[in-house]
Amino acid sequence: MAPNEIAQKLLLQGAQNAWDMLSEEQSQKHITTGSGDLNGILGGGIHCKEVTEIGAPF
C-alpha cells in the first residue's frame, strides 16, 4: 500500500460529516440546572458528554 493511501485511510477514521454531527448534538441529553433562564441560555440545560463552564464577576 502506498504511503498516501495509508495517510488517506488514517485521516478518514472517525471522520463525521456536518449532518451527522448536528444529528448527534440534537439527540444528546441535557441535565436541568433548575433555572429556566439558565437552561435557555445553555440551550436546554447542561449538555451531557461536554464541559460546561459558567463564570460571573464577584
mmCIF file of the N, C-alpha and C atoms, coordinates in Angstrom:
data_MODEL
# 
_entry.id   MODEL 
# 
loop_
_atom_site.group_PDB 
_atom_site.id 
_atom_site.type_symbol 
_atom_site.label_atom_id 
_atom_site.label_alt_id 
_atom_site.label_comp_id 
_atom_site.label_asym_id 
_atom_site.label_entity_id 
_atom_site.label_seq_id 
_atom_site.pdbx_PDB_ins_code 
_atom_site.Cartn_x 
_atom_site.Cartn_y 
_atom_site.Cartn_z 
_atom_site.occupancy 
_atom_site.B_iso_or_equiv 
_atom_site.pdbx_formal_charge 
_atom_site.auth_seq_id 
_atom_site.auth_comp_id 
_atom_site.auth_asym_id 
_atom_site.auth_atom_id 
_atom_site.pdbx_PDB_model_num 
ATOM 1   N N  . MET A 1 1  ? 0.854   -1.181 0.000  1.00 0.00 ? 1  MET A N  1 
ATOM 2   C CA . MET A 1 1  ? 0.000   0.000  0.000  1.00 0.00 ? 1  MET A CA 1 
ATOM 3   C C  . MET A 1 1  ? 0.897   1.240  0.000  1.00 0.00 ? 1  MET A C  1 
ATOM 4   N N  . ALA A 1 2  ? 0.557   2.199  -0.842 1.00 0.00 ? 2  ALA A N  1 
ATOM 5   C CA . ALA A 1 2  ? 1.347   3.423  -0.969 1.00 0.00 ? 2  ALA A CA 1 
ATOM 6   C C  . ALA A 1 2  ? 1.160   4.311  0.263  1.00 0.00 ? 2  ALA A C  1 
ATOM 7   N N  . PRO A 1 3  ? 2.197   5.089  0.613  1.00 0.00 ? 3  PRO A N  1 
ATOM 8   C CA . PRO A 1 3  ? 2.096   5.962  1.795  1.00 0.00 ? 3  PRO A CA 1 
ATOM 9   C C  . PRO A 1 3  ? 0.901   6.913  1.753  1.00 0.00 ? 3  PRO A C  1 
ATOM 10  N N  . ASN A 1 4  ? 0.577   7.445  0.566  1.00 0.00 ? 4  ASN A N  1 
ATOM 11  C CA . ASN A 1 4  ? -0.565  8.367  0.507  1.00 0.00 ? 4  ASN A CA 1 
ATOM 12  C C  . ASN A 1 4  ? -1.891  7.644  0.743  1.00 0.00 ? 4  ASN A C  1 
ATOM 13  N N  . GLU A 1 5  ? -1.993  6.369  0.377  1.00 0.00 ? 5  GLU A N  1 
ATOM 14  C CA . GLU A 1 5  ? -3.207  5.587  0.650  1.00 0.00 ? 5  GLU A CA 1 
ATOM 15  C C  . GLU A 1 5  ? -3.351  5.335  2.147  1.00 0.00 ? 5  GLU A C  1 
ATOM 16  N N  . ILE A 1 6  ? -2.236  5.051  2.805  1.00 0.00 ? 6  ILE A N  1 
ATOM 17  C CA . ILE A 1 6  ? -2.253  4.841  4.261  1.00 0.00 ? 6  ILE A CA 1 
ATOM 18  C C  . ILE A 1 6  ? -2.684  6.132  4.960  1.00 0.00 ? 6  ILE A C  1 
ATOM 19  N N  . ALA A 1 7  ? -2.106  7.255  4.544  1.00 0.00 ? 7  ALA A N  1 
ATOM 20  C CA . ALA A 1 7  ? -2.454  8.546  5.147  1.00 0.00 ? 7  ALA A CA 1 
ATOM 21  C C  . ALA A 1 7  ? -3.930  8.859  4.948  1.00 0.00 ? 7  ALA A C  1 
ATOM 22  N N  . GLN A 1 8  ? -4.444  8.591  3.764  1.00 0.00 ? 8  GLN A N  1 
ATOM 23  C CA . GLN A 1 8  ? -5.859  8.858  3.475  1.00 0.00 ? 8  GLN A CA 1 
ATOM 24  C C  . GLN A 1 8  ? -6.763  8.034  4.381  1.00 0.00 ? 8  GLN A C  1 
ATOM 25  N N  . LYS A 1 9  ? -6.432  6.762  4.594  1.00 0.00 ? 9  LYS A N  1 
ATOM 26  C CA . LYS A 1 9  ? -7.247  5.908  5.463  1.00 0.00 ? 9  LYS A CA 1 
ATOM 27  C C  . LYS A 1 9  ? -7.198  6.398  6.903  1.00 0.00 ? 9  LYS A C  1 
ATOM 28  N N  . LEU A 1 10 ? -6.022  6.822  7.365  1.00 0.00 ? 10 LEU A N  1 
ATOM 29  C CA . LEU A 1 10 ? -5.894  7.316  8.735  1.00 0.00 ? 10 LEU A CA 1 
ATOM 30  C C  . LEU A 1 10 ? -6.675  8.607  8.935  1.00 0.00 ? 10 LEU A C  1 
ATOM 31  N N  . LEU A 1 11 ? -6.698  9.477  7.945  1.00 0.00 ? 11 LEU A N  1 
ATOM 32  C CA . LEU A 1 11 ? -7.434  10.733 8.057  1.00 0.00 ? 11 LEU A CA 1 
ATOM 33  C C  . LEU A 1 11 ? -8.937  10.514 8.130  1.00 0.00 ? 11 LEU A C  1 
ATOM 34  N N  . LEU A 1 12 ? -9.435  9.504  7.451  1.00 0.00 ? 12 LEU A N  1 
ATOM 35  C CA . LEU A 1 12 ? -10.875 9.283  7.390  1.00 0.00 ? 12 LEU A CA 1 
ATOM 36  C C  . LEU A 1 12 ? -11.419 8.497  8.575  1.00 0.00 ? 12 LEU A C  1 
ATOM 37  N N  . GLN A 1 13 ? -10.559 7.886  9.372  1.00 0.00 ? 13 GLN A N  1 
ATOM 38  C CA . GLN A 1 13 ? -11.049 7.123  10.520 1.00 0.00 ? 13 GLN A CA 1 
ATOM 39  C C  . GLN A 1 13 ? -11.681 8.078  11.526 1.00 0.00 ? 13 GLN A C  1 
ATOM 40  N N  . GLY A 1 14 ? -12.907 7.834  11.870 1.00 0.00 ? 14 GLY A N  1 
ATOM 41  C CA . GLY A 1 14 ? -13.604 8.651  12.858 1.00 0.00 ? 14 GLY A CA 1 
ATOM 42  C C  . GLY A 1 14 ? -14.141 9.970  12.322 1.00 0.00 ? 14 GLY A C  1 
ATOM 43  N N  . ALA A 1 15 ? -14.001 10.220 11.030 1.00 0.00 ? 15 ALA A N  1 
ATOM 44  C CA . ALA A 1 15 ? -14.497 11.472 10.458 1.00 0.00 ? 15 ALA A CA 1 
ATOM 45  C C  . ALA A 1 15 ? -16.024 11.453 10.399 1.00 0.00 ? 15 ALA A C  1 
ATOM 46  N N  . GLN A 1 16 ? -16.639 12.629 10.602 1.00 0.00 ? 16 GLN A N  1 
ATOM 47  C CA . GLN A 1 16 ? -18.090 12.775 10.530 1.00 0.00 ? 16 GLN A CA 1 
ATOM 48  C C  . GLN A 1 16 ? -18.418 13.944 9.622  1.00 0.00 ? 16 GLN A C  1 
ATOM 49  N N  . ASN A 1 17 ? -19.527 13.831 8.917  1.00 0.00 ? 17 ASN A N  1 
ATOM 50  C CA . ASN A 1 17 ? -19.954 14.994 8.147  1.00 0.00 ? 17 ASN A CA 1 
ATOM 51  C C  . ASN A 1 17 ? -20.804 15.893 9.050  1.00 0.00 ? 17 ASN A C  1 
ATOM 52  N N  . ALA A 1 18 ? -21.100 17.089 8.580  1.00 0.00 ? 18 ALA A N  1 
ATOM 53  C CA . ALA A 1 18 ? -21.809 18.076 9.395  1.00 0.00 ? 18 ALA A CA 1 
ATOM 54  C C  . ALA A 1 18 ? -23.201 17.612 9.796  1.00 0.00 ? 18 ALA A C  1 
ATOM 55  N N  . TRP A 1 19 ? -23.913 16.904 8.906  1.00 0.00 ? 19 TRP A N  1 
ATOM 56  C CA . TRP A 1 19 ? -25.264 16.438 9.230  1.00 0.00 ? 19 TRP A CA 1 
ATOM 57  C C  . TRP A 1 19 ? -25.229 15.432 10.376 1.00 0.00 ? 19 TRP A C  1 
ATOM 58  N N  . ASP A 1 20 ? -24.243 14.529 10.354 1.00 0.00 ? 20 ASP A N  1 
ATOM 59  C CA . ASP A 1 20 ? -24.124 13.548 11.432 1.00 0.00 ? 20 ASP A CA 1 
ATOM 60  C C  . ASP A 1 20 ? -23.804 14.234 12.752 1.00 0.00 ? 20 ASP A C  1 
ATOM 61  N N  . MET A 1 21 ? -22.937 15.241 12.703 1.00 0.00 ? 21 MET A N  1 
ATOM 62  C CA . MET A 1 21 ? -22.585 15.969 13.922 1.00 0.00 ? 21 MET A CA 1 
ATOM 63  C C  . MET A 1 21 ? -23.798 16.704 14.490 1.00 0.00 ? 21 MET A C  1 
ATOM 64  N N  . LEU A 1 22 ? -24.585 17.341 13.620 1.00 0.00 ? 22 LEU A N  1 
ATOM 65  C CA . LEU A 1 22 ? -25.779 18.059 14.065 1.00 0.00 ? 22 LEU A CA 1 
ATOM 66  C C  . LEU A 1 22 ? -26.794 17.096 14.660 1.00 0.00 ? 22 LEU A C  1 
ATOM 67  N N  . SER A 1 23 ? -27.005 15.974 14.003 1.00 0.00 ? 23 SER A N  1 
ATOM 68  C CA . SER A 1 23 ? -27.953 14.973 14.491 1.00 0.00 ? 23 SER A CA 1 
ATOM 69  C C  . SER A 1 23 ? -27.534 14.449 15.858 1.00 0.00 ? 23 SER A C  1 
ATOM 70  N N  . GLU A 1 24 ? -26.241 14.201 16.023 1.00 0.00 ? 24 GLU A N  1 
ATOM 71  C CA . GLU A 1 24 ? -25.733 13.711 17.310 1.00 0.00 ? 24 GLU A CA 1 
ATOM 72  C C  . GLU A 1 24 ? -25.922 14.756 18.399 1.00 0.00 ? 24 GLU A C  1 
ATOM 73  N N  . GLU A 1 25 ? -25.650 16.016 18.078 1.00 0.00 ? 25 GLU A N  1 
ATOM 74  C CA . GLU A 1 25 ? -25.805 17.087 19.056 1.00 0.00 ? 25 GLU A CA 1 
ATOM 75  C C  . GLU A 1 25 ? -27.264 17.254 19.474 1.00 0.00 ? 25 GLU A C  1 
ATOM 76  N N  . GLN A 1 26 ? -28.183 17.164 18.526 1.00 0.00 ? 26 GLN A N  1 
ATOM 77  C CA . GLN A 1 26 ? -29.601 17.341 18.828 1.00 0.00 ? 26 GLN A CA 1 
ATOM 78  C C  . GLN A 1 26 ? -30.164 16.181 19.636 1.00 0.00 ? 26 GLN A C  1 
ATOM 79  N N  . SER A 1 27 ? -29.563 15.011 19.537 1.00 0.00 ? 27 SER A N  1 
ATOM 80  C CA . SER A 1 27 ? -30.080 13.851 20.256 1.00 0.00 ? 27 SER A CA 1 
ATOM 81  C C  . SER A 1 27 ? -29.452 13.693 21.641 1.00 0.00 ? 27 SER A C  1 
ATOM 82  N N  . GLN A 1 28 ? -28.480 14.549 21.987 1.00 0.00 ? 28 GLN A N  1 
ATOM 83  C CA . GLN A 1 28 ? -27.844 14.449 23.297 1.00 0.00 ? 28 GLN A CA 1 
ATOM 84  C C  . GLN A 1 28 ? -28.810 14.869 24.400 1.00 0.00 ? 28 GLN A C  1 
ATOM 85  N N  . LYS A 1 29 ? -28.651 14.255 25.528 1.00 0.00 ? 29 LYS A N  1 
ATOM 86  C CA . LYS A 1 29 ? -29.487 14.581 26.682 1.00 0.00 ? 29 LYS A CA 1 
ATOM 87  C C  . LYS A 1 29 ? -28.924 15.806 27.407 1.00 0.00 ? 29 LYS A C  1 
ATOM 88  N N  . HIS A 1 30 ? -29.796 16.494 28.131 1.00 0.00 ? 30 HIS A N  1 
ATOM 89  C CA . HIS A 1 30 ? -29.414 17.668 28.898 1.00 0.00 ? 30 HIS A CA 1 
ATOM 90  C C  . HIS A 1 30 ? -29.780 17.447 30.361 1.00 0.00 ? 30 HIS A C  1 
ATOM 91  N N  . ILE A 1 31 ? -29.002 18.019 31.237 1.00 0.00 ? 31 ILE A N  1 
ATOM 92  C CA . ILE A 1 31 ? -29.291 17.991 32.670 1.00 0.00 ? 31 ILE A CA 1 
ATOM 93  C C  . ILE A 1 31 ? -29.802 19.381 33.039 1.00 0.00 ? 31 ILE A C  1 
ATOM 94  N N  . THR A 1 32 ? -30.951 19.446 33.675 1.00 0.00 ? 32 THR A N  1 
ATOM 95  C CA . THR A 1 32 ? -31.517 20.740 34.043 1.00 0.00 ? 32 THR A CA 1 
ATOM 96  C C  . THR A 1 32 ? -30.689 21.392 35.147 1.00 0.00 ? 32 THR A C  1 
ATOM 97  N N  . THR A 1 33 ? -30.640 22.703 35.114 1.00 0.00 ? 33 THR A N  1 
ATOM 98  C CA . THR A 1 33 ? -29.941 23.453 36.157 1.00 0.00 ? 33 THR A CA 1 
ATOM 99  C C  . THR A 1 33 ? -30.903 23.860 37.269 1.00 0.00 ? 33 THR A C  1 
ATOM 100 N N  . GLY A 1 34 ? -32.195 23.693 37.024 1.00 0.00 ? 34 GLY A N  1 
ATOM 101 C CA . GLY A 1 34 ? -33.189 24.147 37.985 1.00 0.00 ? 34 GLY A CA 1 
ATOM 102 C C  . GLY A 1 34 ? -33.636 25.581 37.720 1.00 0.00 ? 34 GLY A C  1 
ATOM 103 N N  . SER A 1 35 ? -32.986 26.241 36.778 1.00 0.00 ? 35 SER A N  1 
ATOM 104 C CA . SER A 1 35 ? -33.329 27.613 36.416 1.00 0.00 ? 35 SER A CA 1 
ATOM 105 C C  . SER A 1 35 ? -33.736 27.646 34.950 1.00 0.00 ? 35 SER A C  1 
ATOM 106 N N  . GLY A 1 36 ? -34.974 28.049 34.685 1.00 0.00 ? 36 GLY A N  1 
ATOM 107 C CA . GLY A 1 36 ? -35.451 28.126 33.308 1.00 0.00 ? 36 GLY A CA 1 
ATOM 108 C C  . GLY A 1 36 ? -34.629 29.081 32.458 1.00 0.00 ? 36 GLY A C  1 
ATOM 109 N N  . ASP A 1 37 ? -34.253 30.230 33.045 1.00 0.00 ? 37 ASP A N  1 
ATOM 110 C CA . ASP A 1 37 ? -33.455 31.209 32.302 1.00 0.00 ? 37 ASP A CA 1 
ATOM 111 C C  . ASP A 1 37 ? -32.074 30.654 31.955 1.00 0.00 ? 37 ASP A C  1 
ATOM 112 N N  . LEU A 1 38 ? -31.412 30.022 32.928 1.00 0.00 ? 38 LEU A N  1 
ATOM 113 C CA . LEU A 1 38 ? -30.082 29.462 32.680 1.00 0.00 ? 38 LEU A CA 1 
ATOM 114 C C  . LEU A 1 38 ? -30.159 28.305 31.691 1.00 0.00 ? 38 LEU A C  1 
ATOM 115 N N  . ASN A 1 39 ? -31.181 27.477 31.815 1.00 0.00 ? 39 ASN A N  1 
ATOM 116 C CA . ASN A 1 39 ? -31.363 26.393 30.839 1.00 0.00 ? 39 ASN A CA 1 
ATOM 117 C C  . ASN A 1 39 ? -31.514 26.960 29.427 1.00 0.00 ? 39 ASN A C  1 
ATOM 118 N N  . GLY A 1 40 ? -32.251 28.064 29.299 1.00 0.00 ? 40 GLY A N  1 
ATOM 119 C CA . GLY A 1 40 ? -32.423 28.697 27.996 1.00 0.00 ? 40 GLY A CA 1 
ATOM 120 C C  . GLY A 1 40 ? -31.113 29.222 27.429 1.00 0.00 ? 40 GLY A C  1 
ATOM 121 N N  . ILE A 1 41 ? -30.310 29.837 28.283 1.00 0.00 ? 41 ILE A N  1 
ATOM 122 C CA . ILE A 1 41 ? -29.005 30.347 27.848 1.00 0.00 ? 41 ILE A CA 1 
ATOM 123 C C  . ILE A 1 41 ? -28.110 29.203 27.385 1.00 0.00 ? 41 ILE A C  1 
ATOM 124 N N  . LEU A 1 42 ? -28.185 28.075 28.087 1.00 0.00 ? 42 LEU A N  1 
ATOM 125 C CA . LEU A 1 42 ? -27.336 26.922 27.764 1.00 0.00 ? 42 LEU A CA 1 
ATOM 126 C C  . LEU A 1 42 ? -27.913 26.050 26.656 1.00 0.00 ? 42 LEU A C  1 
ATOM 127 N N  . GLY A 1 43 ? -29.061 26.422 26.120 1.00 0.00 ? 43 GLY A N  1 
ATOM 128 C CA . GLY A 1 43 ? -29.643 25.630 25.034 1.00 0.00 ? 43 GLY A CA 1 
ATOM 129 C C  . GLY A 1 43 ? -30.344 24.383 25.525 1.00 0.00 ? 43 GLY A C  1 
ATOM 130 N N  . GLY A 1 44 ? -30.984 24.468 26.682 1.00 0.00 ? 44 GLY A N  1 
ATOM 131 C CA . GLY A 1 44 ? -31.747 23.333 27.189 1.00 0.00 ? 44 GLY A CA 1 
ATOM 132 C C  . GLY A 1 44 ? -31.205 22.746 28.477 1.00 0.00 ? 44 GLY A C  1 
ATOM 133 N N  . GLY A 1 45 ? -30.137 23.278 28.979 1.00 0.00 ? 45 GLY A N  1 
ATOM 134 C CA . GLY A 1 45 ? -29.514 22.757 30.194 1.00 0.00 ? 45 GLY A CA 1 
ATOM 135 C C  . GLY A 1 45 ? -28.065 22.394 29.924 1.00 0.00 ? 45 GLY A C  1 
ATOM 136 N N  . ILE A 1 46 ? -27.470 21.680 30.858 1.00 0.00 ? 46 ILE A N  1 
ATOM 137 C CA . ILE A 1 46 ? -26.075 21.261 30.713 1.00 0.00 ? 46 ILE A CA 1 
ATOM 138 C C  . ILE A 1 46 ? -26.036 20.039 29.807 1.00 0.00 ? 46 ILE A C  1 
ATOM 139 N N  . HIS A 1 47 ? -25.254 20.116 28.745 1.00 0.00 ? 47 HIS A N  1 
ATOM 140 C CA . HIS A 1 47 ? -25.152 19.023 27.781 1.00 0.00 ? 47 HIS A CA 1 
ATOM 141 C C  . HIS A 1 47 ? -24.312 17.892 28.362 1.00 0.00 ? 47 HIS A C  1 
ATOM 142 N N  . CYS A 1 48 ? -24.811 16.670 28.256 1.00 0.00 ? 48 CYS A N  1 
ATOM 143 C CA . CYS A 1 48 ? -24.037 15.503 28.674 1.00 0.00 ? 48 CYS A CA 1 
ATOM 144 C C  . CYS A 1 48 ? -22.872 15.303 27.706 1.00 0.00 ? 48 CYS A C  1 
ATOM 145 N N  . LYS A 1 49 ? -21.786 14.750 28.187 1.00 0.00 ? 49 LYS A N  1 
ATOM 146 C CA . LYS A 1 49 ? -20.569 14.472 27.410 1.00 0.00 ? 49 LYS A CA 1 
ATOM 147 C C  . LYS A 1 49 ? -19.859 15.741 26.962 1.00 0.00 ? 49 LYS A C  1 
ATOM 148 N N  . GLU A 1 50 ? -20.123 16.863 27.608 1.00 0.00 ? 50 GLU A N  1 
ATOM 149 C CA . GLU A 1 50 ? -19.451 18.115 27.271 1.00 0.00 ? 50 GLU A CA 1 
ATOM 150 C C  . GLU A 1 50 ? -19.048 18.825 28.557 1.00 0.00 ? 50 GLU A C  1 
ATOM 151 N N  . VAL A 1 51 ? -18.096 19.718 28.445 1.00 0.00 ? 51 VAL A N  1 
ATOM 152 C CA . VAL A 1 51 ? -17.679 20.536 29.580 1.00 0.00 ? 51 VAL A CA 1 
ATOM 153 C C  . VAL A 1 51 ? -18.447 21.849 29.510 1.00 0.00 ? 51 VAL A C  1 
ATOM 154 N N  . THR A 1 52 ? -19.073 22.228 30.610 1.00 0.00 ? 52 THR A N  1 
ATOM 155 C CA . THR A 1 52 ? -19.797 23.495 30.682 1.00 0.00 ? 52 THR A CA 1 
ATOM 156 C C  . THR A 1 52 ? -19.162 24.332 31.778 1.00 0.00 ? 52 THR A C  1 
ATOM 157 N N  . GLU A 1 53 ? -18.719 25.518 31.419 1.00 0.00 ? 53 GLU A N  1 
ATOM 158 C CA . GLU A 1 53 ? -18.079 26.406 32.386 1.00 0.00 ? 53 GLU A CA 1 
ATOM 159 C C  . GLU A 1 53 ? -18.916 27.668 32.501 1.00 0.00 ? 53 GLU A C  1 
ATOM 160 N N  . ILE A 1 54 ? -19.234 28.046 33.719 1.00 0.00 ? 54 ILE A N  1 
ATOM 161 C CA . ILE A 1 54 ? -20.046 29.238 33.963 1.00 0.00 ? 54 ILE A CA 1 
ATOM 162 C C  . ILE A 1 54 ? -19.249 30.159 34.871 1.00 0.00 ? 54 ILE A C  1 
ATOM 163 N N  . GLY A 1 55 ? -19.144 31.410 34.492 1.00 0.00 ? 55 GLY A N  1 
ATOM 164 C CA . GLY A 1 55 ? -18.405 32.373 35.302 1.00 0.00 ? 55 GLY A CA 1 
ATOM 165 C C  . GLY A 1 55 ? -19.228 33.633 35.512 1.00 0.00 ? 55 GLY A C  1 
ATOM 166 N N  . ALA A 1 56 ? -18.908 34.341 36.568 1.00 0.00 ? 56 ALA A N  1 
ATOM 167 C CA . ALA A 1 56 ? -19.591 35.595 36.867 1.00 0.00 ? 56 ALA A CA 1 
ATOM 168 C C  . ALA A 1 56 ? -18.657 36.460 37.704 1.00 0.00 ? 56 ALA A C  1 
ATOM 169 N N  . PRO A 1 57 ? -18.826 37.766 37.638 1.00 0.00 ? 57 PRO A N  1 
ATOM 170 C CA . PRO A 1 57 ? -17.987 38.641 38.467 1.00 0.00 ? 57 PRO A CA 1 
ATOM 171 C C  . PRO A 1 57 ? -18.330 38.473 39.942 1.00 0.00 ? 57 PRO A C  1 
ATOM 172 N N  . PHE A 1 58 ? -17.352 38.704 40.783 1.00 0.00 ? 58 PHE A N  1 
ATOM 173 C CA . PHE A 1 58 ? -17.577 38.596 42.236 1.00 0.00 ? 58 PHE A CA 1 
ATOM 174 C C  . PHE A 1 58 ? -18.173 39.859 42.774 1.00 0.00 ? 58 PHE A C  1 
# 
